[in-house]
Amino acid sequence: MSNPAWSRYLDIKPEVAQALARGKAVVALESTIISHGMPYPRNVETALEVERIVRENGAEPATIAILGGRLKIGLSREEIEHLGKAENVVKTSRRDIPFVVAKKMDGATTVASTMILAAMAGISIFATGGIGGVHRGATQTFDISADLQ
């Protein structure tokens, strides 16, 4: 298999890589809920609980985010804590990925960007609490989620 140019930006957590190599189920999880969806500490507690439930049901969780410009497939507890507390985390949809990586920023992935990064890592199962939609005032702001496409 070839090594695509983007793979140099991809960090797959060892447990996730091992699960993928063994053909074990891996479940991708978005990270916007952590940094933009809930207040601390409930956001971190919820993310860790979802990961626990995935493991309890025989799969390996892979919470996805961008940290310091690195595409992260599977996060440590410390990285989840960082997303839960940090104030300058970019809500990252698919259009934002190149910018966040190039600027070496932290980005919490939406459903749309999580699907892209999960596919890059070879993950085909994804769980989320919901998708984005057409936001109030969209006729002025054009705030329509890429999740819908």
C-alpha positions in Angstrom: 0.0 0.0 0.0 1.3 3.5 -0.8 1.9 6.1 1.8 -0.2 9.1 0.9 1.4 12.6 1.4 -1.2 13.4 4.1 -0.2 10.4 6.2 2.8 12.4 7.6 0.3 14.5 9.5 -1.7 11.5 10.9 -1.1 10.2 14.4 -2.9 7.0 15.1 -3.0 6.0 18.8 -1.2 2.6 19.2 -4.3 0.9 20.6 -6.3 2.0 17.5 -3.6 1.0 15.1 -3.4 -2.5 16.7 -7.2 -2.9 16.6 -7.2 -1.9 12.9 -4.4 -4.3 12.1 -6.2 -7.2 13.8 -9.5 -6.4 12.1 -11.2 -5.5 15.4 -14.1 -3.0 15.3 -13.0 0.6 15.8 -15.5 3.3 16.4 -14.7 6.9 15.4 -16.0 9.6 17.7 -16.2 13.4 17.0 -14.6 15.9 19.4 -16.7 19.1 18.9 -19.0 17.9 21.7 -15.9 18.1 24.0 -14.8 21.6 23.2 -17.9 23.3 22.0 -20.9 21.2 23.1 -20.8 21.0 26.9 -19.2 22.8 29.8 -16.2 21.4 31.7 -16.0 18.9 33.5 -19.2 17.3 32.1 -17.7 17.4 28.6 -14.7 15.3 29.6 -16.7 13.0 31.7 -19.1 12.3 28.8 -16.3 11.7 26.3 -14.6 9.2 28.6 -17.9 7.5 29.4 -18.7 7.1 25.7 -15.2 5.6 25.1 -15.8 3.2 28.0 -19.1 2.1 26.6 -17.5 1.5 23.2 -14.8 -0.7 24.9 -17.4 -2.5 27.0 -19.1 -3.5 23.8 -16.0 -5.0 22.2 -14.7 -2.2 20.0 -11.8 0.3 20.2 -12.8 4.0 20.5 -11.0 6.5 18.3 -11.9 10.0 19.4 -10.7 12.3 16.6 -9.3 15.8 16.8 -6.4 18.0 15.5 -3.8 18.9 18.1 -0.9 21.2 17.3 -1.7 20.7 13.7 -1.5 16.9 13.9 -4.5 14.8 12.8 -5.1 12.6 15.9 -6.9 9.3 15.5 -7.6 8.2 19.1 -6.9 10.5 22.0 -5.3 10.0 25.4 -7.2 11.0 28.6 -4.8 14.0 28.8 -5.7 15.1 25.2 -9.4 14.8 26.0 -8.9 16.9 29.1 -7.0 19.5 27.0 -9.9 19.7 24.5 -12.3 20.1 27.4 -10.4 23.0 29.1 -8.7 24.9 26.3 -10.3 28.1 25.1 -8.8 28.5 21.6 -9.9 25.2 20.0 -11.2 25.7 16.5 -14.5 24.1 15.6 -13.2 22.2 12.6 -15.4 21.2 9.7 -14.0 19.7 6.5 -13.2 23.1 5.0 -11.1 24.0 8.0 -8.8 21.0 8.2 -6.0 22.4 5.9 -6.0 25.7 7.7 -5.9 24.2 11.2 -3.1 21.8 10.2 -1.0 24.5 8.4 -1.3 26.9 11.4 -0.5 24.0 13.9 -3.7 24.8 15.8 -6.0 22.7 17.9 -9.2 21.7 16.3 -12.3 19.8 17.5 -13.7 17.8 14.7 -17.3 18.1 13.6 -19.2 15.1 12.1 -18.1 16.0 8.6 -14.4 16.4 9.4 -14.4 13.3 11.7 -15.8 11.2 8.8 -13.0 12.4 6.6 -10.2 11.7 9.1 -11.7 8.4 10.1 -11.7 7.3 6.4 -8.0 8.4 6.1 -7.2 6.0 9.0 -9.3 3.1 7.6 -12.1 3.4 10.1 -15.6 2.7 8.7 -17.7 2.8 11.9 -18.8 6.2 13.4 -21.0 7.1 16.3 -22.3 10.5 17.2 -25.0 12.1 19.3 -26.3 14.2 16.4 -25.4 16.1 13.2 -25.4 19.8 12.5 -28.2 21.5 10.6 -29.4 24.8 9.3 -28.8 27.3 12.1 -31.0 30.2 13.2 -30.4 33.2 11.0 -28.9 31.2 8.2 -30.5 33.5 5.6 -28.0 36.2 6.9 -25.1 34.1 8.1 -25.3 31.1 5.7 -24.5 28.9 8.8 -25.4 25.6 7.3 -23.6 22.5 8.6 -21.4 20.5 6.2 -22.7 17.5 8.2 -25.8 17.6 6.0 -23.9 16.8 2.9 
